[in-house]
Amino acid sequence: MTTAQHWLQQSDLPSDWMTQLAPEFEQPYWGKLQAFLGQQAAAGETLFPPSHQVFRALQLTPFEGVKVVILGQDPYHGPQQAQGLSFAVAKGLRLPPSLVNIYKELEQDLGIPRATHGDLTPWAEQGVLLLNAVLTVTQGQAGAHQGQGWEAFTDAVIDSLNQHRENLVFMLWGSYAQKKGRIIDRDRHCVLEAPHPSPLSAHRGWFGSGHFSKANVYLRGTKQTPIQWRLE
């Protein structure tokens, strides 16, 4: 029988993040989450992203290198879409509607032409932590892993950044992200809030929010290198 430990390896978490998050692996919720993932895998379900990419946001963006946090909700649940970074998809795949609207706002905000692919790895490598609140999903079942423990783990990620780093930019898009970000110290960090870029809500204030230029203004003002948002 496939176990959760075989499917998800804690050793995939980089050492700098492990230093921050090690206590989470001793919490009851973590054992329950591991068991749930193991049961899903043993039942023959396909889980996304692949196990080696579950912690990819943390692998690409070191703890001390984080400058910006963009908080998503769940991984995409279609084949090959999820790659461990919120809002991103691999090159060659159709752009999801929310990402199309992100690119539209980038063009309006900074004059950056819309990218033709959805790979946001260059952002992550510059210090943009593309973190989903839930890090796994079952194929074809949107939100299937909500309430299984991931939310507590990613709360710990946010809380660690909030407490042990300074002058970060948190981009909270939509009510879900804004609720999750209530713990952030607004005196210590820059918090930018807007409606979600989904086509259902983008017209309510996502377009024209200017988050990308505002983030760079704040980074420059705190003597940090701004993000090069252009992908191509």
VODREN-763397 format. One line per 8 residues: their letters; for each residue x negated, y, z of C-alpha. Coordinates in nm, 4 decimals. Layout:
# residues N
A> X Y Z ~ ... $
# end
This chain:
# residues 232
MTTAQHWL> 0.0000 0.0000 0.0000 ~ -0.1251 0.3449 -0.0908 ~ -0.1818 0.5601 0.2149 ~ -0.1639 0.9369 0.2447 ~ -0.5327 0.9389 0.3307 ~ -0.6064 0.7759 -0.0038 ~ -0.3955 1.0296 -0.1891 ~ -0.5077 1.3499 -0.0124 $
QQSDLPSD> -0.8593 1.3846 0.1242 ~ -0.9281 1.6422 0.3936 ~ -1.2888 1.6318 0.2759 ~ -1.1750 1.8172 -0.0364 ~ -1.1390 2.1255 0.1843 ~ -1.4584 2.3371 0.1648 ~ -1.6640 2.3621 0.4828 ~ -1.6022 2.7349 0.5348 $
WMTQLAPE> -1.2273 2.6842 0.5288 ~ -1.2589 2.3685 0.7372 ~ -1.4240 2.5779 1.0080 ~ -1.1158 2.7989 1.0142 ~ -0.8510 2.5286 0.9759 ~ -0.9890 2.2213 1.1546 ~ -0.7420 2.2515 1.4472 ~ -0.4531 2.2116 1.2022 $
FEQPYWGK> -0.5551 1.8542 1.1251 ~ -0.4918 1.7638 1.4900 ~ -0.1377 1.9017 1.4897 ~ 0.1590 1.6615 1.4777 ~ 0.2908 1.8171 1.1577 ~ -0.0236 1.7214 0.9684 ~ 0.0150 1.3512 1.0417 ~ 0.3787 1.3648 0.9334 $
LQAFLGQQ> 0.2825 1.5446 0.6122 ~ 0.0144 1.2870 0.5365 ~ 0.2644 1.0063 0.5935 ~ 0.5205 1.1735 0.3669 ~ 0.2709 1.2152 0.0835 ~ 0.1553 0.8560 0.1253 ~ 0.5113 0.7278 0.1089 ~ 0.5791 0.9287 -0.2057 $
AAAGETLF> 0.2656 0.7953 -0.3736 ~ 0.3347 0.4367 -0.2613 ~ 0.6854 0.4612 -0.4062 ~ 0.5346 0.5378 -0.7457 ~ 0.6250 0.9046 -0.7526 ~ 0.4008 1.1385 -0.9487 ~ 0.2809 1.4231 -0.7310 ~ 0.1536 1.7584 -0.8528 $
PPSHQVFR> -0.1036 1.8970 -0.8598 ~ -0.3439 1.5998 -0.8778 ~ -0.4827 1.5246 -0.5330 ~ -0.8259 1.6709 -0.6076 ~ -0.6628 2.0045 -0.6973 ~ -0.4346 2.0416 -0.3950 ~ -0.6891 2.2627 -0.2167 ~ -0.8155 2.4266 -0.5370 $
ALQLTPFE> -0.7229 2.7802 -0.4309 ~ -0.9417 2.7353 -0.1235 ~ -1.2156 2.5639 -0.3250 ~ -1.2448 2.8510 -0.5734 ~ -1.2143 3.1362 -0.3227 ~ -1.4423 3.1086 -0.0167 ~ -1.3090 3.2361 0.3153 ~ -1.5576 3.5236 0.3323 $
GVKVVILG> -1.5003 3.6017 -0.0357 ~ -1.1257 3.6658 -0.0181 ~ -1.0287 4.0181 -0.1213 ~ -0.6691 3.9749 -0.2395 ~ -0.4009 3.7195 -0.1501 ~ -0.1193 3.6507 -0.3979 ~ 0.1371 3.4300 -0.2289 ~ 0.3542 3.1910 -0.4268 $
QDPYHGPQ> 0.6095 2.9382 -0.3080 ~ 0.5819 2.5937 -0.4733 ~ 0.3692 2.4313 -0.7437 ~ 0.5273 2.3908 -1.0850 ~ 0.6895 2.0486 -1.1153 ~ 0.6448 1.9819 -1.4875 ~ 0.3718 1.7571 -1.6306 ~ 0.0235 1.9129 -1.6326 $
QAQGLSFA> 0.1501 2.2530 -1.5164 ~ 0.0326 2.2741 -1.1551 ~ -0.3397 2.3213 -1.1066 ~ -0.3559 2.4342 -0.7463 ~ -0.3305 2.8094 -0.8051 ~ -0.0085 3.0038 -0.7502 ~ 0.1603 3.1232 -1.0713 ~ -0.1147 2.9690 -1.2916 $
VAKGLRLP> -0.0980 2.6945 -1.5532 ~ -0.3715 2.5302 -1.7561 ~ -0.4755 2.6669 -2.0931 ~ -0.2679 2.5354 -2.3790 ~ 0.0578 2.5209 -2.1829 ~ 0.3541 2.7500 -2.2343 ~ 0.3470 3.0489 -2.0012 ~ 0.6087 3.0297 -1.7222 $
PSLVNIYK> 0.8535 3.3231 -1.7186 ~ 0.7183 3.4720 -1.3927 ~ 0.3648 3.4723 -1.5296 ~ 0.4854 3.6410 -1.8488 ~ 0.6283 3.9189 -1.6308 ~ 0.3049 3.9409 -1.4314 ~ 0.1204 3.9973 -1.7577 ~ 0.3785 4.2556 -1.8691 $
ELEQDLGI> 0.3266 4.4494 -1.5465 ~ -0.0516 4.4265 -1.5846 ~ -0.0166 4.5781 -1.9295 ~ 0.2108 4.8557 -1.8024 ~ -0.0004 4.9203 -1.4929 ~ -0.3544 4.9025 -1.6277 ~ -0.3171 4.8818 -2.0045 ~ -0.4528 4.5281 -2.0083 $
PRATHGDL> -0.3312 4.3274 -2.3098 ~ -0.1268 4.0228 -2.2180 ~ -0.3301 3.7046 -2.1924 ~ -0.2318 3.4187 -2.4204 ~ -0.3016 3.1525 -2.1565 ~ -0.2065 3.0968 -1.7932 ~ -0.5435 3.0046 -1.6433 ~ -0.6037 3.2439 -1.3518 $
TPWAEQGV> -0.9337 3.0854 -1.2471 ~ -1.1287 3.4084 -1.3196 ~ -0.9159 3.5902 -1.0630 ~ -0.9757 3.3201 -0.8024 ~ -1.3508 3.3316 -0.8632 ~ -1.3487 3.7068 -0.7927 ~ -1.1778 3.6714 -0.4572 ~ -0.8064 3.6523 -0.5402 $
LLLNAVLT> -0.6640 3.3741 -0.3238 ~ -0.3775 3.2295 -0.5294 ~ -0.2022 3.0487 -0.2473 ~ 0.1284 2.8662 -0.2627 ~ 0.3230 2.8263 0.0616 ~ 0.3771 2.4576 -0.0264 ~ 0.0820 2.2844 -0.1925 ~ 0.2438 1.9761 -0.3487 $
VTQGQAGA> 0.5610 1.8755 -0.5315 ~ 0.7163 1.5639 -0.6864 ~ 0.7447 1.5611 -1.0642 ~ 1.0761 1.6992 -1.1821 ~ 1.1947 1.7874 -0.8305 ~ 1.1510 2.1581 -0.7614 ~ 1.0869 2.2312 -0.3943 ~ 1.0826 1.8612 -0.3037 $
HQGQGWEA> 0.8046 1.9032 -0.0463 ~ 0.9454 2.2026 0.1353 ~ 0.9874 2.1517 0.5082 ~ 0.7356 1.8666 0.5241 ~ 0.4584 2.0619 0.6974 ~ 0.2774 2.2569 0.4290 ~ 0.4342 2.5823 0.5441 ~ 0.2661 2.5502 0.8847 $
FTDAVIDS> -0.0693 2.4814 0.7184 ~ -0.0500 2.7817 0.4872 ~ 0.0722 2.9979 0.7763 ~ -0.2562 2.9035 0.9434 ~ -0.4480 3.0105 0.6321 ~ -0.2784 3.3499 0.6384 ~ -0.3178 3.3888 1.0129 ~ -0.6889 3.3087 0.9936 $
LNQHRENL> -0.7430 3.5699 0.7249 ~ -0.5320 3.8192 0.9171 ~ -0.7314 3.7748 1.2363 ~ -1.0855 3.7133 1.1169 ~ -1.1138 3.9299 0.8057 ~ -1.0538 4.3011 0.7490 ~ -0.9365 4.5188 0.4606 ~ -0.7676 4.2492 0.2549 $
VFMLWGSY> -0.4877 4.3142 0.0081 ~ -0.1809 4.0936 0.0493 ~ 0.0607 4.0936 -0.2456 ~ 0.3991 3.9731 -0.1255 ~ 0.6422 3.9249 -0.4116 ~ 0.9999 3.8424 -0.3199 ~ 1.1751 3.7861 0.0122 ~ 1.0189 3.4446 0.0741 $
AQKKGRII> 0.6631 3.5772 0.0555 ~ 0.7550 3.8875 0.2527 ~ 0.9003 3.6799 0.5346 ~ 0.5896 3.4608 0.5410 ~ 0.3728 3.7716 0.5523 ~ 0.5347 3.9292 0.8556 ~ 0.2428 3.8203 1.0734 ~ -0.0030 4.0365 0.8782 $
DRDRHCVL> -0.1450 4.3351 1.0672 ~ -0.0625 4.6358 0.8490 ~ -0.3222 4.8486 1.0290 ~ -0.5977 4.5995 0.9453 ~ -0.4960 4.5107 0.5899 ~ -0.3145 4.6517 0.2874 ~ 0.0256 4.4892 0.2331 ~ 0.1973 4.5440 -0.1025 $
EAPHPSPL> 0.5575 4.4290 -0.1375 ~ 0.7774 4.4053 -0.4463 ~ 1.0588 4.1913 -0.5854 ~ 0.9547 3.8565 -0.7293 ~ 0.8375 3.8657 -1.0953 ~ 1.0958 3.6013 -1.1863 ~ 1.3310 3.7123 -1.4682 ~ 1.6096 3.6957 -1.2094 $
SAHRGWFG> 1.4619 3.9777 -1.0019 ~ 1.1791 4.1506 -1.1912 ~ 1.4066 4.4321 -1.3074 ~ 1.4782 4.5259 -0.9444 ~ 1.1380 4.6845 -0.8911 ~ 0.8691 4.4397 -0.9944 ~ 0.8126 4.6306 -1.3147 ~ 0.6487 4.9584 -1.2240 $
SGHFSKAN> 0.5294 4.8360 -0.8834 ~ 0.1680 4.9013 -0.9808 ~ 0.0257 4.6423 -0.7457 ~ -0.2822 4.5677 -0.9534 ~ -0.4009 4.9277 -0.9704 ~ -0.3051 4.9865 -0.6061 ~ -0.5109 4.6847 -0.5000 ~ -0.8175 4.8180 -0.6789 $
VYLRGTKQ> -0.7738 5.1663 -0.5337 ~ -0.7676 5.0123 -0.1858 ~ -1.0676 4.7886 -0.2557 ~ -1.2722 5.0821 -0.3826 ~ -1.1642 5.2879 -0.0830 ~ -1.2938 5.0200 0.1533 ~ -1.6247 4.9885 -0.0383 ~ -1.5351 4.6590 -0.2053 $
TPIQWRLE> -1.5781 4.5663 -0.5704 ~ -1.2438 4.5942 -0.7525 ~ -1.0897 4.2976 -0.9329 ~ -1.1359 4.2691 -1.3074 ~ -0.7805 4.1686 -1.3919 ~ -0.8411 4.1252 -1.7651 ~ -0.8459 3.7554 -1.8518 ~ -0.9574 3.7752 -2.2149 $
# end
